[in-house]
Amino acid sequence: MTNNTWNQQEVVRLLKGAPGTQYQEADETNRTIMRDWVKSLLNKQAITVSFTKADGTDRDMRCTLNWELIPAQPTTGSVDGIVKESRAPRKEADPAVIKVYDLEAQAWRSFRMDRLKKITAELNFN
């Protein structure tokens, strides 16, 4: 089954009635709790998230939402410091998607909570 895409594996999992990830099996209240917990870790420090990408490959990403760890970036789409508004309508954000700053790629990326496999964080008791 390793040659199948993640979506194909998910279909097989559902047809067999196999349980999914803890996030997939949770009700909306517990999903919100899980998302908030992951975001709180990201806001405090850099963590490594292991997840399955849309193409079915696994990825480890060292990321954060802590602004002290994110380098200053110039504003794009601005003229003399004035940011232009996009006229394209924005679609509603998917709550399962968490946007983070990838510390290795030095760019903004995202991952889906329903494809998250593991979180690695350092605990500091100072």
Order of alpha helices (4+ residues) and beta strands (2+ residues): alpha-alpha-alpha-beta-beta-beta-beta-beta-beta-beta
